[in-house]
Each structure stands twice: as structure tokens, then as C-alpha cells.
Amino acid sequence: MWYLKFGVNPQGELITISEVSSGKTNLVCPFCSRSLTAKKGKIKQHHFAHTVETCLRVRKGKLPSLPLYDNFHLQLSAKHFQLVKDLWREYGNTNYALVTVPFELNLKKLFEWTPQGYYFTDLGKIPVAGLSLSKFNTLQESLILSELNRLTNSVEMAKAIGGELLEEKLADLKIYHLQQRRILRFTLYFLEIKCDGKTLHKIGVTSRKIGLRLGEIKRDLQQHFSNININVLNTWQHRGNVELYFKHRYKQFNYRIGKLTEYYKFHDIESVKHDLYSMQPKILEGQELEIWS
């Protein structure tokens, strides 16, 4: 089952279902511009529904989405996902090669063949959170550009055909641009938080000045702690794409504080810092610069 996860606010920005409360919103569908209602029940996946009638484009099914943004299982079946985890546990951190791998995993380019045998590719390391943040950025950015080129070419082909197909392809390209613009306008931040004798860390993104976000974070924490000291360790502009993969990569260190979920308690903070600080600054060029501006 596919669900609409985005709406557009009055400023023309893409807003995710996780950013709104359940009920009617001031958001509209990115395709038909009709109002949306947030559905956040306990059974179905949280999603947006048209307040009146669902438009044809959404009824038709899955829409273009950024590669490796919020889904890192690569559409693997439960059986194959478990197999990849088992293989990573046995071979991932060794120099030993696999003699054989299932055809389906090889077809998805999760492994590469060498004269010594099969090894995990960078793509294959993503479901098991084994790829560094720096390499993740390199891989994801190439896939984002490839998908952008595919959608752009689809528009050009549809122009030659005309009719409703062109409308649909233009709408697909529009929502993809909105998703790109969304991650580019965010700054990733990493915080060290000392509270009542505990040392925690927090990952997050913001499109505002970091000082405004820090005030909100402190107010949230004051419901649980008395003495709070927040230190900004680093920020990365235009890196809104990294937050969810970081959470996937370090989920075993997640430290829940009531309903707050973006806090971590690390055993080896230096290795985490090295992973983050190895990321190159994001320099906008060409198509990205046009989309962000």
C-alpha cells in the first residue's frame, strides 16, 4: 500500500507527515493543490489524505522519491534482508570473501565479484548500516542526480507526445524538485548535552538559525532534567539528507527521553565524530543551485 507522505505549505515548501499533528492542515496536495488532512492513527502508516476527493495522480500510486532518503532496506523481502544481515555479521568486518550469493541479491548490486569471491558493495552495506556517512553521501548524491536526469528526460519525451502524459511527468518532476529543495535548505546539527550528570548527544536538522532551535530543545529537556548545558559540536549546511541515515546507522545507541527520540548515548563518541567530520562540505552547483534558489 502506498501513502502520500508530503504536503505543500503556503510558502511552497514540502512538509512531511512527521512534522504535523493529526487532523486538518493548511497544506495542499503537490499535484492538485487541494487541502490535506493528516491521518496519524495506530494501525495504518501515517499519511496525508485529501480532505475531499483524492486526485487521480495520487490514486495512480507511488510517486517519485529521493533515493536512500527514508528507506534503507532497498525493497528486500524479509527473508533476503535477514540473509544480508547474517552475511554482514559473518563477513562484513573481515577480509574473507563469499563463495556465492543468491541471484536476487546479486541482481540488486549488493555484492561485487572479484577473483577472490564476492564482497559487499557500498550499496549492500546500507541495509546493515555499515556504510560511512561520507560514502553514503557520495552514493546517494549520484543516485539523486541519476533519478533527476531520468525524470527530466521523461518530461522531454512527453513533450513530443503531448496530452495528459506531459501533465503527469511535469507533476512528477515538480515533486522531486520540492523534495530536493527540502533537504538542501536544511542544516544538519550535532549537539553535546550535559544534563543532571548524563552526557547525551543529539542529531537533527533545521532551516532556521541554530539558536532558535536550541531554545526549543532546552524547553523540551526541562520537562525531564534540572541542569542542562547544550554545546553545538558542528553544523553542516545543505545536509538534510543525512539525518535519517544517521539514525539508521546508530539506532542501537538511541536514548529515548519520554517522547523525545533524537537523543543518543554513545560508548565511543570519537568514532561517531570521525564519521560525521569526514563528510565534505556540501557545495551547491548546477541543477542543485537552481533548485535551492
C-alpha positions as CSV (number, residue, x, y, z in Angstrom):
1,M,0.0,0.0,0.0
2,W,1.3,3.4,-0.9
3,Y,0.6,6.6,1.0
4,L,1.1,10.3,0.4
5,K,3.8,11.5,2.9
6,F,4.2,15.1,1.8
7,G,2.1,18.2,1.6
8,V,3.0,21.8,0.5
9,N,2.6,24.7,2.8
10,P,1.6,28.3,1.9
11,Q,5.3,29.2,1.4
12,G,5.7,26.5,-1.3
13,E,7.8,24.2,1.0
14,L,7.4,20.5,1.2
15,I,6.3,19.3,4.7
16,T,6.4,15.7,5.9
17,I,3.7,13.8,7.8
18,S,6.0,13.6,10.8
19,E,6.0,17.4,11.1
20,V,2.3,17.9,11.6
21,S,-0.4,16.9,14.1
22,S,-3.3,14.7,13.2
23,G,-6.3,16.4,11.6
24,K,-6.9,19.1,9.1
25,T,-3.9,21.1,7.9
26,N,-3.0,24.2,6.0
27,L,-1.2,22.0,3.5
28,V,-2.2,21.2,0.0
29,C,-1.5,18.3,-2.4
30,P,1.6,18.9,-4.5
31,F,-0.4,17.8,-7.6
32,C,-3.9,19.1,-7.4
33,S,-3.4,21.8,-4.7
34,R,-6.5,20.6,-2.8
35,S,-6.4,20.7,1.1
36,L,-5.0,17.7,3.0
37,T,-5.8,16.0,6.3
38,A,-3.1,14.3,8.4
39,K,-4.0,10.7,9.3
40,K,-1.9,9.5,12.2
41,G,-3.7,6.5,13.7
42,K,-2.3,3.4,15.3
43,I,-3.0,0.9,12.5
44,K,-2.1,2.4,9.1
45,Q,1.1,4.1,8.2
46,H,0.9,7.8,9.0
47,H,-0.1,9.7,5.8
48,F,-1.9,12.6,4.2
49,A,-5.4,12.2,2.8
50,H,-7.3,14.6,0.6
51,T,-9.9,16.4,2.6
52,V,-12.4,15.9,-0.2
53,E,-11.6,13.6,-3.1
54,T,-8.2,12.1,-3.8
55,C,-6.8,13.3,-7.1
56,L,-6.0,11.0,-10.0
57,R,-2.2,11.2,-9.7
58,V,-2.2,10.1,-6.1
59,R,-4.7,7.4,-6.8
60,K,-2.4,6.0,-9.5
61,G,0.2,5.0,-6.9
62,K,3.8,5.5,-5.9
63,L,5.3,8.9,-6.7
64,P,9.0,9.8,-7.4
65,S,11.1,9.9,-4.2
66,L,14.7,10.7,-3.3
67,P,16.8,7.5,-3.4
68,L,18.0,6.3,0.0
69,Y,16.4,9.1,1.9
70,D,13.9,7.4,4.3
71,N,14.1,3.8,3.3
72,F,17.3,1.8,3.7
73,H,16.0,-1.8,3.2
74,L,16.2,-1.5,-0.7
75,Q,12.9,-3.2,-1.1
76,L,14.4,-6.5,0.2
77,S,12.0,-9.2,1.3
78,A,12.1,-10.2,4.9
79,K,13.9,-13.4,4.0
80,H,16.6,-11.6,2.0
81,F,17.0,-8.8,4.5
82,Q,17.7,-11.3,7.2
83,L,20.2,-13.1,4.9
84,V,22.1,-9.8,4.2
85,K,22.3,-9.2,8.0
86,D,23.6,-12.7,8.6
87,L,26.2,-12.4,5.9
88,W,27.3,-9.0,7.2
89,R,27.6,-10.3,10.7
90,E,29.9,-13.1,9.4
91,Y,31.8,-11.4,6.6
92,G,31.2,-7.7,6.8
93,N,34.2,-6.8,9.0
94,T,36.6,-9.4,7.7
95,N,38.8,-9.8,4.6
96,Y,37.1,-13.0,3.7
97,A,35.0,-13.2,0.5
98,L,31.8,-15.0,0.0
99,V,31.9,-18.0,-2.4
100,T,28.4,-17.4,-3.6
101,V,25.4,-15.1,-3.0
102,P,21.7,-15.5,-4.1
103,F,20.9,-14.3,-7.6
104,E,18.4,-11.8,-6.3
105,L,21.0,-10.0,-4.1
106,N,23.5,-10.0,-6.9
107,L,20.9,-8.5,-9.2
108,K,20.3,-5.7,-6.7
109,K,24.0,-4.9,-6.9
110,L,24.5,-5.6,-3.2
111,F,27.7,-7.6,-3.9
112,E,30.5,-7.4,-6.4
113,W,32.6,-10.3,-7.8
114,T,36.4,-10.4,-7.6
115,P,38.8,-13.2,-8.4
116,Q,38.7,-14.0,-4.6
117,G,34.9,-14.1,-4.4
118,Y,32.0,-11.8,-3.6
119,Y,32.3,-8.7,-1.4
120,F,29.7,-6.2,-0.1
121,T,29.3,-3.1,-2.4
122,D,28.7,0.3,-0.8
123,L,25.0,-0.1,-1.7
124,G,25.0,-3.5,0.0
125,K,26.3,-2.0,3.2
126,I,23.4,0.4,3.6
127,P,20.6,-2.0,4.8
128,V,23.0,-3.2,7.6
129,A,24.1,0.4,8.4
130,G,27.7,-0.5,7.5
131,L,28.4,2.4,5.1
132,S,30.2,5.5,6.5
133,L,28.4,8.9,6.3
134,S,30.9,10.2,3.8
135,K,30.5,7.3,1.4
136,F,26.7,7.4,1.9
137,N,26.7,11.0,0.7
138,T,28.7,10.2,-2.4
139,L,26.5,7.2,-3.3
140,Q,23.2,8.9,-2.6
141,E,24.0,12.1,-4.4
142,S,24.9,10.2,-7.6
143,L,21.6,8.3,-7.4
144,I,19.6,11.6,-6.7
145,L,21.2,13.1,-9.8
146,S,20.6,10.0,-11.9
147,E,16.9,10.0,-10.9
148,L,16.6,13.7,-11.6
149,N,18.0,13.2,-15.1
150,R,15.6,10.3,-15.7
151,L,12.6,12.4,-14.7
152,T,13.8,15.4,-16.8
153,N,14.3,13.1,-19.8
154,S,10.7,11.7,-19.2
155,V,9.4,15.3,-19.4
156,E,11.2,15.9,-22.7
157,M,9.8,12.7,-24.2
158,A,6.3,13.5,-23.0
159,K,6.6,17.0,-24.7
160,A,6.9,15.2,-28.0
161,I,3.8,13.1,-27.3
162,G,1.7,15.8,-25.6
163,G,-1.6,15.2,-23.8
164,E,-2.2,14.1,-20.2
165,L,1.2,12.3,-20.1
166,L,3.0,15.6,-20.2
167,E,1.0,16.9,-17.2
168,E,1.8,13.8,-15.2
169,K,5.5,13.9,-16.0
170,L,5.7,17.6,-15.1
171,A,4.0,16.9,-11.8
172,D,6.5,14.1,-11.0
173,L,9.4,16.4,-11.7
174,K,7.8,19.1,-9.6
175,I,7.5,16.9,-6.5
176,Y,11.0,15.6,-7.0
177,H,12.4,19.2,-7.1
178,L,10.4,20.0,-3.9
179,Q,12.0,17.0,-2.2
180,Q,15.5,18.1,-3.3
181,R,14.9,21.6,-2.2
182,R,13.7,20.4,1.2
183,I,16.9,18.5,2.0
184,L,19.1,21.3,0.6
185,R,17.5,24.0,2.8
186,F,18.2,22.1,6.0
187,T,21.3,22.4,8.1
188,L,22.3,19.2,10.0
189,Y,23.5,19.8,13.6
190,F,25.2,17.6,16.2
191,L,24.9,18.6,19.8
192,E,26.5,17.5,23.1
193,I,24.1,17.8,26.0
194,K,25.1,17.6,29.7
195,C,22.0,17.1,31.9
196,D,22.0,16.0,35.5
197,G,25.2,14.1,35.3
198,K,24.5,12.5,31.9
199,T,26.3,13.2,28.7
200,L,24.0,12.8,25.7
201,H,24.2,13.7,22.0
202,K,21.5,14.8,19.6
203,I,21.3,14.8,15.8
204,G,18.8,17.0,13.9
205,V,18.1,19.4,11.1
206,T,16.8,22.9,11.0
207,S,16.0,25.5,8.3
208,R,16.2,28.3,10.9
209,K,19.1,29.9,12.9
210,I,20.5,27.2,15.2
211,G,20.0,29.5,18.3
212,L,16.2,29.3,17.8
213,R,16.3,25.5,17.7
214,L,18.5,25.3,20.8
215,G,15.8,27.2,22.8
216,E,13.2,24.7,21.8
217,I,15.4,21.8,22.7
218,K,16.2,23.2,26.1
219,R,12.5,23.7,26.8
220,D,11.8,20.1,25.9
221,L,14.6,18.8,28.1
222,Q,13.5,21.0,31.1
223,Q,10.5,18.7,31.4
224,H,12.9,15.8,32.3
225,F,16.1,17.4,33.7
226,S,17.1,20.3,36.0
227,N,20.6,21.3,34.9
228,I,21.0,21.4,31.1
229,N,24.1,22.6,29.2
230,I,24.0,22.4,25.3
231,N,27.1,22.6,23.2
232,V,26.9,22.8,19.4
233,L,29.7,20.4,18.2
234,N,29.2,21.1,14.5
235,T,26.8,22.0,11.7
236,W,26.6,21.1,8.1
237,Q,24.7,23.3,5.7
238,H,22.6,21.7,2.9
239,R,22.9,18.2,4.6
240,G,19.2,17.5,5.3
241,N,19.7,14.1,3.5
242,V,22.0,12.7,6.3
243,E,19.8,12.8,9.4
244,L,17.7,9.7,8.7
245,Y,20.6,7.6,7.7
246,F,22.5,8.6,10.8
247,K,19.5,7.4,12.9
248,H,19.6,4.1,10.9
249,R,23.3,3.7,11.3
250,Y,23.4,4.5,15.1
251,K,19.9,3.2,16.2
252,Q,21.4,0.9,18.7
253,F,22.6,3.9,20.7
254,N,19.3,5.7,20.6
255,Y,18.4,7.0,24.1
256,R,14.7,7.8,24.5
257,I,13.7,10.6,26.9
258,G,9.9,10.3,27.2
259,K,8.6,11.0,23.8
260,L,11.9,12.6,22.6
261,T,13.6,10.2,20.1
262,E,16.6,12.0,18.6
263,Y,19.0,11.6,21.5
264,Y,21.9,9.2,21.8
265,K,24.2,7.7,24.4
266,F,27.4,6.6,22.8
267,H,30.1,4.3,24.1
268,D,32.7,5.7,21.7
269,I,31.9,9.3,20.7
270,E,35.2,9.8,19.0
271,S,34.4,7.3,16.3
272,V,31.0,8.9,15.7
273,K,32.6,12.3,15.5
274,H,35.1,10.9,12.9
275,D,32.2,9.5,10.9
276,L,30.4,12.9,10.9
277,Y,33.5,15.1,10.4
278,S,34.7,13.1,7.4
279,M,31.8,14.4,5.4
280,Q,32.9,17.0,2.9
281,P,31.1,20.4,2.9
282,K,28.2,20.5,0.6
283,I,28.8,22.9,-2.3
284,L,25.8,23.6,-4.4
285,E,26.4,23.5,-8.2
286,G,24.4,23.4,-11.4
287,Q,20.9,21.9,-11.1
288,E,21.1,21.8,-7.2
289,L,21.8,25.6,-7.1
290,E,18.8,26.3,-9.4
291,I,16.6,24.1,-7.3
292,W,17.6,25.6,-3.9
293,S,17.4,29.2,-5.0
